Amino acid sequence: MLDIADGLHRWCREGRDFAVATVTAVSGSAPRQPGAALAVDASGAALGSVSGGCVEGAVYELCRTALETGEPVTGRFGPAAGDGGRDGDGDPFAPGLTCGGEIEVLAVPVTAGAPGRAVVAAALEAAAAGGAAALVRVVRGPRGMLGRALLVRPGGAAEGTLGGPPELDRTATAEARALLEAGRTAAVGTGAEGGRCGEPVTLLVETAAPPPRMLVFGAVDFASALVRAGVFLGHRVTVCDARPVFATPARFPEADEVVADWPHRYLDSQRPDARTAICVLTHDPRFDVPLLERALRLPVAYVGAMGSRRTHADRLARLREAGLTDAELARLRSPIGLDLGARTPEETALSIAAEIVAVRRGGSGLPLAATDSPIHHDVHHGVHHGVHHGVHGGADRRRTAPARPSGGR
């Protein structure tokens, strides 16, 4: 539900009673992932989406039922519900997912007297403000625990309870803290008494974090278009250039920050994380080499550099002389972007943004018509079973098919 935190936070401030249906599990191809939510208030107003339209009406009714009964309601939707059973015997008007996948949703009432409303409201407030928080809820398990909520903040401070013994809250807090650090939402399997003890319980851990950063180095014409693309994708975008005459807010009004400084010196002053994208558009060795020498040794999501193939070969030679290893150099995506045949700054920005998304989601960069893999695939899937299994990061994904640049200069 944290994906619609702004609207739900407003509903909480206004004292509205509402129910939230959240996707808790996905199988096969589905339009939305766990954590996607649809909320309905007591007046019938709706907010959010769980399927892109396929089963919204049925999920809306689940929320209405949860509000009327004051109890959580579970619903499952798959292709067989609305495809006529493939042999013509099914109900052609029954709700179903046209994409062929299956989803499970849990509708939970969030009313003035509901246990855990204060915890949910605090999580929504943190997410709406752009802060970091993890909301843990029981989505499968003992009836009395369904929908119970625990809020975990950075550092591990927890608020609320899942309604079981203290060990369950401690296990949930540890899982939530790890997922929060990775910026991931996931289902977690455990026992009702914590660890492997007690009735099986599935927890949905939703995380909210500040927007990922995009650092654009080089105040060139391509940078302006890339800034707009980065903002569109939800990044907090910084433009940095050593030339004050070019690095001005007037030239990049959409950027969150414009910095006039040597690129490598600015990067040294920052703390990029595993979601940060670094785009080097300067294609000048005076700036590129010291900057990339640092960037390729940082645990960031993406490092790309603009330039022709000749420029790239020269750059690699200089970086090797600076001491970078083959493994570190393999992280560099240059020439930058996917092969879209781009020419204009806007088209080039699109090719760079597409590569960033492909790296983040584990995509191949190939046309969907040329692949036989699921359209909606996540590099992280399934249910975690206990904190000892850890959290698997995905910051550095290798390109699975050759891609030529569209932004080379």
N, C-alpha and C positions, 0 to 999 in steps of 0.2 A: 504493500500500500504506500510505501514511501515514494513511489513514482508519481503519486498525485498528492504529495504532502502539502503543497501550497493551498489547494482547495479544501482539503480535509482540515488543515490547521484553521482556516477561516470558519469552517463549520463548528469546530470545537470552541472557538472564541465566541461564536454566536449562540452557543448552548444547544445546538441541534442534536437530536437523536438520529443516528444513522446506522446502517449496516454496511460492511465491506466484504465483498467477495474477492478473494485473492487466489491466483493460480498457485497451486502448491506442488504440482507435478506435471510433467510433460512427457509424452511418448511419441516418437516419430516426428513428422513435420508439423509444426504448429506456429501460428503467427506471433504469439507472445510467450515469454519465458516466465518461470516461477518468480513471483513478486508483483507481476502485473495485476492491477486491481480495478474493480468497478464498485462504486459506492452509491447507495441510494438513501436519501434522508426521509424523514417521516412524512414530508409533503409529496414525495414521489420524484423529487429532483434527482438526476443522475450525474455522475462524474466518473470519468475514466473509461477503460476498456480492457477486456480480457481476451478478446479473440479477433479484433478487427471487424466485428459485425456479425460473424457467423452464428454465435449463440448468445448474443447480448440480451435478447428478450428473455430467454430462459434463466440466465444468471440474474437479471433484474428481478425476476419473480422469486429466486432463491433469497435475495436480499430482503424482499418484502416479507417473506415467510419468517426469516430470522428476526426481523423487527417485530412482527406480530407475536411470535412465540417466545422471544427472548432467549432462544437457544441457537447454537451454531448448527448450520445445515451444510452437508457435503453434496456436491454434484459432480458427475463424470460425463464427459461429452467426447464422442468419437465419430468417425465417418459413418459407421453402420446406422447411427441414429437417424440420419437424414438422406441416405442414398438408396432408399427403397430396398435395402437388404441385398442389392445387386441382383436379386432374382425376382424383384417386383412385389415381394410379400411385405416389405416394411412400410412404415408410414412416411410418405414423401414429404410431409409437412413437419415432421419432427425435427427439432434442432440438431444440427450436426456440423462438424468441421469439414468444409470442402477441401481443405489442404490434405486430408487423409490422416492427420495425427489424432492424438487423444490428449485431453487435459483434465485435470482434477482441480476443483475449486472448493474453497471453504468460505462460507458466508458467516460472518460473526457480527452480532449486534454490538454496537458501541453506544450505549445509552447512559443516561445520567447515573443509573444505579448499577451499571455493569461492572463486574470486577475487572480491574486493569484499565479502566478508561483514562485515569490520570497518567498511567504509564504510556499508553498509546498517544495521548495528547502531547506529552513531553517529547516523544520520539518525532512526532509530526512537526513540532515547533523547531526542533534541532535541524531536521531535514529541510524545512522551509527556509530557514535562515542560512542554508548553505554549509552547515556544520557537519561534523562526522558523528555518526551514531549507528548502532546496530539494534534492530528490533527482533527479538526471538519470540516465536509463538508455537504452541503445540498444535500441529495440524493432523496428527494421527496419534491415538492413544486412548487412555481412559476418558470416558465421556465428560467427567467433571473437570478435566484439564484442557479440553479443546478450546482453543482461542485465548488461553491465558498468556500473558505477555510479560517479557522481561526486557528492559532497556539497558544496553551496555554501551558505555561511552569510551572514548579513547583512554587508554591506560588501564581499563578493566573495571572501573566503577560501575556497579549495577544497581538498577532500581526495579522494584516489583518482584514477582515470584511466578513460577510456572505451576504452583499448586502442589508440588510434590515435596519430597524431603530436600533438605539443604544441599545434598550431594548433586541432585539434578540441576539445581540452579548454578552450582559451581561448574559442572560439566558444560552447561549451556553457555556460561560466561566465557569459559576458555575457548570454546568453538567460535563464539561470536567475536571475540577479540582477534583471533587469527584471521577470520574472514574479513573483518573490518580493516585490518592492516593490508589485506590483499585487494580491498575494494570489490568484494564479490558477494553475491546473493546465492545461497545454496540450501538444500535440504540436508539435515544431519540426522543420522540414526543413532539412537542410544536406548537405554532402559529407563523405566519410570523411576527407578531408585538411583539413577546415575550410573555411568559406565555400562557394564553388561548386565546389571542386575535389574530384575523387575520386568513388568510387561513392556514389550517393544513400544517405543515412542519415536515419532518423527517430528523434528523441529524444523521450522522454516526460519532461516536467519536472513533478514533483509538488511542491507547496509546502505547508508547514505554517506557520501563524502563530498568535499568541495570539488568543483569542476576540475577535470584533468587540465594540465597546462600544455600549451603549445608555445615553444620558443622559436621565433622566426628571426634568423640572423641575416641581415642584409636589407637595408631600406630601399629596395629596388621596386620597379613597377610590378613585378610578379608578386611581391610581398603584400601589396594592398589587396589583391584578389585572394591570396591565401589567408589573410587575416579574416576576410569575410567568410571564407569556407570554414575556418576554424571556429569562428563564433557560431556559425550555423550548426556545427557538430557538437556544440556545447562546451568547447574548451575556453579556458581563460588564456587569452593570447597576449604575448609580449613581443614587441619588435625591438631589436637591438642593432645598432650600427655605430661604428667608431666616428662617423662623420656627422657632427651636430646639424649641419645644414640640411641633411636628408632625414635624420631621425627626429621628426617633429610630430606632435599630436595632430597638427593641421593636415599632414599628409596621410595619417592613418587614424582617422576619427573613430573607426570601429574597434580599434585595439584597446584592450584593458590597460595597457601600459606601453609607453614608448621610452626607450632608454638610449642615451648617447654615451657609449662606453665601448672600449675594446671588447669584442665578443667573448674571448677566453676569460678576461677579467670579470665580466659580468657573470658568466657561468660559474666561476669559482665562488661567487658570493651567494649563489642559490643552493637550494636543497631539492633538486628534482627527484621524483619518485618513479615507481614502476609503471605509472600511467602517462608520464611526460613524453611528448613528441618534440624532437629537436629537428628543425628544418634549416639547413644552411644554404642560402641563396646567393652568397657573395661571390663564389667561384674565383677567389683571389687568394693565393697561397699565404699571403701575409696574415690574412684573417683565418682562412680555413684550417691550416695545419695546426696551429696552437689550440684552436677551438675543438677540432675533431680529436686531437690527441687526448683531450679531457673527456669529451662527450662519449667516446667509444669505450671508456673505462667506467662509465656510470651505469647503474642498473635501471636504465630508462626503457620505455616501450619501443621507441623508434628513433633512429638517426638517419636522416637522408641529406644528401648534398647535391646541389645543382651543378651541371657542367657537362661538357661533351665527353665522349669516351677518351679522347686524348687528354683532356683535363683530368679525368678520373685516374688514368694510368699514371700521370705525373704526380697526382695527389697521393696515390697509394705508395709510390716510391718514396716520397718525402715522409710519409707517416711511418714507413718501415725504418727509415733512417732515424726517426724520432724514437724508435724502440717498440712500436706496437707489434703485437703478435698476429699471426694469421687468424687466430680465433677472434681477436678483437676487430680486425679489419673485416672479417666476414659479416659483422653486424652492420656495416655501412651499406646503405641502399643508395647507390649512385651508379649511373645518373638517376636522379630522383623521379619517382612517380611510375604509374602503370602506363602501358602502351595504349593510349587512346587516340594517337595521331594528333595530339593537341598542338595548337599554334599560339592562340591568344593567351594573355595572362589568366583569364578566367578559366579557359580550358585546361591550362597547365595546373592551376590550383585544384581543379576537379580531379586531375590525375594523381596529384599528391595526396589529396584527401582520401581518394579511393584506396591508395596503397596503405595509408594509415589505418583505415577501417579493416582492410584485409589482414593486416598484421595483428590488429587487436582481436579480430574474430576468428583467426585461423583460416581465412579464405584463400583460395588459390589465385585469385585475380583473373581467372578464365571466364568466358561467357557461361552463364548457367546452362545454356543449351548444349554446351560442350562437356558437361560433367554429369555424372550419375550419382553424385553424393547428395545428401539431403539439402534442400534449399536453406532451411533454417538450422544450421549446425552450430553448436557451441563447443569451444575448445575445453570447457569444463562442463561435465554433465554427470548425472547420477547422484546417488546419496552417499555422503560421507558417513563412516561408521566409527565415531570416536575421535578424540583429539589426537591420538597417537598416529593416525593416518596422515595428519598434517594437511597443509594447504598447498596445492600445486600452482605455482605462478605460471604466467604465460606471456611475459613481457617480450621475449625475443623469439619470434617464430620465423622459421626459414621459409622463403618463397618456394612453393611446390612446383611451379612451372616458370620457365624463363619469361621475363617481362622486359621489354625494351622501354626506355624512358620516353616521356612525351614532353618533358620540360628541360631537356638538355640545352646548354648554351656553351 
